[in-house]
Amino acid sequence: SQECLEPPMSSYRLSHLDLLEAEGVRIIREVAAEFDNPVMLYSVGKDSAVMLRLARKAFAPGRIPFPLLHVDTDYKFREIIAFRDRHCREIGVDLRVHRNEEAIANKTNPWGLGTSSCCGLLKTQALLSALKEGGYDAAFGGARRDEERSRAKERVYSHRDEHGRWDPKNQRPELWSLYNSHLRQGENMRVFPLSNWTELDIWFYIRREDIPIVPMYYAKEREMVVRGQQLIPTEGEFELREGEKVETVMSRFRTLGCWPCTGAVRSNAVTIDEIISELMDSTISERSTRIIDHDRDGSMELKK
């Protein structure tokens, strides 16, 4: 009968997280197929953790066919470095660490140069040098469009010229999620598989997939310098201003960077469920704790 010839209606539905995951996996596979020498930038933060999980899923049961690159500024939290080495060893990935040794030897620091200049030398120049030395033509990054104004302008395939510069007015259209991977000699592409994710999406996915993360994201009593609304960690040598003192504060980190430029938030969230509940009531951006972003208006875009 006609009824037997018609396929049954499928009740299969993808959840919001399933759709984001499928998009990320497709982007990662597409880059691996289109580019000659891709690399994944690994900051060790929560977004990098999700991006790494997507990469492992994209090529399972095989190994990830490209290395991970961590730019070490010499100001990373000790917990970040310890977690990085342990986790990468456990999952068996090719981790490569790059530092701007000349800038580090010259004692580059955010107090003397300002956070933007320091970041430019220890992060941006170190990254450009690493990409050039490695001959990488595509670099995965964990940036999301909801993080900051300049990142909202990024395409999934974000073109960089032969000098590593990003021109937001000269990005390629991505209609119907079609990506243009053409590069001229010396150019490279930054690729952002998490572009359409939000901070809450990241945490819901970490909970669902049981992804290991740096313990600094969970609240505990930590020694902090309270400066106005900022909680500044005392990871290394730190110059106190007049009237300041080190206090013990129940706090956690929403975003992780170099310790002189990354603040914590007051929090009692010691589980992922409590973090999610806390974020659902928050009206403050996670990057409000990044001191570097307060240097001047649009500092992230100028740095890029």
MARTORPA-606673 format. One line per 8 residues: number of its first residue (from 1); their letters; for each residue x, y negated, z negated of C-alpha. Coordinates in steps of 0.1 Angstrom, whole numbers. Layout:
# residues N
NUM) a) X,Y,Z ~ ...
This chain:
# residues 304
1) sqeclepp) 0,0,0 ~ 9,-37,3 ~ 13,-38,-35 ~ 41,-12,-34 ~ 60,-31,-7 ~ 63,-63,-29 ~ 92,-65,-54 ~ 81,-68,-90
9) mssyrlsh) 82,-102,-105 ~ 114,-106,-126 ~ 111,-117,-162 ~ 148,-124,-163 ~ 156,-159,-175 ~ 189,-176,-183 ~ 191,-197,-215 ~ 206,-232,-215
17) ldlleaeg) 240,-218,-228 ~ 239,-190,-201 ~ 235,-216,-174 ~ 264,-237,-187 ~ 285,-206,-191 ~ 277,-194,-155 ~ 286,-229,-142 ~ 319,-229,-160
25) vriireva) 329,-194,-150 ~ 321,-202,-113 ~ 342,-234,-114 ~ 372,-215,-129 ~ 370,-187,-104 ~ 367,-212,-75 ~ 398,-231,-86 ~ 417,-199,-89
33) aefdnpvm) 407,-190,-54 ~ 413,-224,-38 ~ 445,-237,-54 ~ 480,-223,-52 ~ 492,-229,-87 ~ 466,-239,-113 ~ 472,-243,-150 ~ 449,-246,-180
41) lysvgkds) 456,-275,-204 ~ 453,-262,-240 ~ 449,-287,-268 ~ 439,-259,-293 ~ 407,-279,-301 ~ 371,-266,-300 ~ 366,-276,-264 ~ 398,-258,-253
49) avmlrlar) 386,-228,-273 ~ 354,-226,-253 ~ 372,-233,-220 ~ 396,-204,-228 ~ 367,-181,-235 ~ 351,-189,-201 ~ 385,-182,-184 ~ 387,-148,-201
57) kafapgri) 352,-140,-191 ~ 358,-152,-155 ~ 385,-125,-150 ~ 376,-98,-174 ~ 387,-71,-178 ~ 419,-85,-161 ~ 442,-111,-176 ~ 439,-148,-169
65) pfpllhvd) 459,-153,-137 ~ 473,-187,-147 ~ 493,-200,-177 ~ 481,-222,-206 ~ 500,-255,-210 ~ 502,-273,-244 ~ 517,-308,-246 ~ 533,-311,-280
73) tdykfrei) 539,-347,-292 ~ 557,-336,-323 ~ 528,-352,-343 ~ 504,-323,-341 ~ 490,-309,-373 ~ 508,-279,-387 ~ 476,-259,-388 ~ 471,-266,-350
81) iafrdrhc) 505,-253,-341 ~ 502,-222,-364 ~ 467,-214,-349 ~ 480,-219,-313 ~ 509,-195,-317 ~ 489,-168,-335 ~ 458,-169,-313 ~ 477,-170,-280
89) reigvdlr) 498,-140,-291 ~ 467,-121,-302 ~ 448,-125,-268 ~ 480,-121,-247 ~ 480,-153,-226 ~ 510,-170,-210 ~ 515,-201,-232 ~ 539,-228,-221
97) vhrneeai) 547,-258,-243 ~ 561,-291,-230 ~ 575,-321,-249 ~ 589,-354,-239 ~ 622,-347,-257 ~ 637,-381,-247 ~ 608,-400,-263 ~ 608,-378,-294
105) anktnpwg) 646,-383,-297 ~ 640,-421,-295 ~ 616,-417,-325 ~ 586,-429,-305 ~ 558,-435,-330 ~ 524,-452,-331 ~ 533,-476,-359 ~ 561,-493,-340
113) lgtssccg) 548,-491,-304 ~ 510,-490,-310 ~ 489,-459,-304 ~ 484,-465,-266 ~ 521,-469,-258 ~ 530,-440,-280 ~ 504,-418,-264 ~ 515,-429,-230
121) llktqall) 550,-416,-236 ~ 544,-385,-258 ~ 512,-373,-240 ~ 506,-388,-206 ~ 543,-389,-194 ~ 549,-355,-209 ~ 519,-341,-191 ~ 528,-356,-157
129) salkeggy) 564,-343,-162 ~ 551,-308,-170 ~ 528,-307,-140 ~ 556,-318,-117 ~ 581,-294,-131 ~ 557,-265,-130 ~ 545,-274,-94 ~ 509,-272,-106
137) daafggar) 483,-284,-81 ~ 453,-281,-103 ~ 450,-285,-141 ~ 419,-275,-161 ~ 409,-299,-189 ~ 383,-296,-216 ~ 369,-331,-213 ~ 331,-335,-215
145) rdeersra) 312,-365,-200 ~ 294,-372,-232 ~ 326,-379,-252 ~ 336,-414,-240 ~ 326,-440,-213 ~ 355,-434,-189 ~ 350,-396,-191 ~ 314,-401,-181
153) kervyshr) 328,-413,-147 ~ 348,-381,-141 ~ 338,-356,-114 ~ 342,-319,-120 ~ 371,-320,-95 ~ 389,-352,-105 ~ 415,-363,-79 ~ 449,-377,-90
161) dehgrwdp) 472,-394,-65 ~ 509,-386,-60 ~ 518,-407,-91 ~ 492,-389,-113 ~ 469,-418,-114 ~ 431,-416,-116 ~ 410,-441,-96 ~ 374,-439,-108
169) knqrpelw) 362,-458,-77 ~ 378,-433,-53 ~ 364,-400,-65 ~ 348,-376,-42 ~ 310,-369,-42 ~ 299,-335,-55 ~ 264,-332,-40 ~ 248,-298,-47
177) slynshlr) 278,-289,-69 ~ 301,-286,-38 ~ 337,-295,-46 ~ 363,-310,-23 ~ 397,-294,-31 ~ 417,-310,-3 ~ 451,-325,-15 ~ 478,-344,2
185) qgenmrvf) 515,-337,-5 ~ 523,-346,-42 ~ 486,-350,-53 ~ 469,-328,-78 ~ 434,-321,-92 ~ 421,-322,-127 ~ 392,-299,-131 ~ 366,-301,-160
193) plsnwtel) 345,-269,-163 ~ 328,-284,-195 ~ 317,-316,-178 ~ 280,-310,-184 ~ 284,-297,-220 ~ 276,-317,-251 ~ 292,-315,-285 ~ 262,-295,-298
201) diwfyirr) 265,-271,-268 ~ 301,-264,-277 ~ 291,-255,-313 ~ 261,-234,-303 ~ 284,-215,-279 ~ 311,-210,-305 ~ 285,-196,-328 ~ 270,-173,-302
209) edipivpm) 304,-160,-290 ~ 320,-160,-324 ~ 350,-179,-310 ~ 380,-184,-334 ~ 387,-221,-341 ~ 412,-241,-361 ~ 400,-241,-398 ~ 403,-279,-398
217) yyakerem) 369,-281,-383 ~ 354,-268,-416 ~ 350,-290,-447 ~ 372,-287,-477 ~ 389,-310,-502 ~ 417,-328,-484 ~ 441,-356,-493 ~ 432,-387,-474
225) vvrgqqli) 439,-424,-472 ~ 406,-442,-473 ~ 408,-473,-450 ~ 374,-489,-446 ~ 352,-462,-430 ~ 382,-442,-418 ~ 397,-411,-435 ~ 433,-409,-425
233) ptegefel) 452,-376,-432 ~ 485,-376,-449 ~ 502,-349,-428 ~ 536,-366,-427 ~ 553,-398,-437 ~ 527,-425,-441 ~ 529,-462,-450 ~ 502,-472,-474
241) regekvet) 488,-507,-472 ~ 485,-528,-503 ~ 459,-515,-526 ~ 456,-481,-508 ~ 462,-447,-525 ~ 459,-411,-515 ~ 425,-396,-526 ~ 410,-361,-525
249) vmsrfrtl) 380,-362,-502 ~ 356,-334,-491 ~ 360,-338,-454 ~ 365,-321,-420 ~ 376,-330,-385 ~ 352,-334,-356 ~ 380,-338,-331 ~ 417,-330,-333
257) gcwpctga) 447,-349,-319 ~ 480,-363,-334 ~ 478,-367,-371 ~ 486,-404,-372 ~ 458,-412,-348 ~ 431,-388,-359 ~ 407,-394,-387 ~ 384,-371,-406
265) vrsnavti) 347,-374,-416 ~ 331,-369,-450 ~ 313,-336,-449 ~ 302,-306,-469 ~ 298,-283,-438 ~ 317,-251,-444 ~ 300,-229,-418 ~ 291,-234,-381
273) deiiselm) 254,-235,-390 ~ 261,-264,-414 ~ 282,-282,-388 ~ 254,-279,-362 ~ 228,-291,-388 ~ 251,-320,-396 ~ 256,-330,-360 ~ 219,-329,-352
281) dstisers) 214,-357,-377 ~ 245,-377,-366 ~ 243,-408,-345 ~ 281,-414,-344 ~ 303,-402,-315 ~ 329,-376,-324 ~ 356,-399,-309 ~ 348,-426,-334
289) triidhdr) 374,-409,-356 ~ 401,-412,-329 ~ 421,-443,-339 ~ 437,-445,-304 ~ 403,-453,-288 ~ 400,-484,-309 ~ 431,-501,-295 ~ 412,-521,-269
297) dgsmelkk) 380,-518,-249 ~ 384,-491,-222 ~ 417,-479,-236 ~ 410,-443,-225 ~ 404,-454,-189 ~ 436,-476,-189 ~ 456,-447,-203 ~ 443,-425,-175
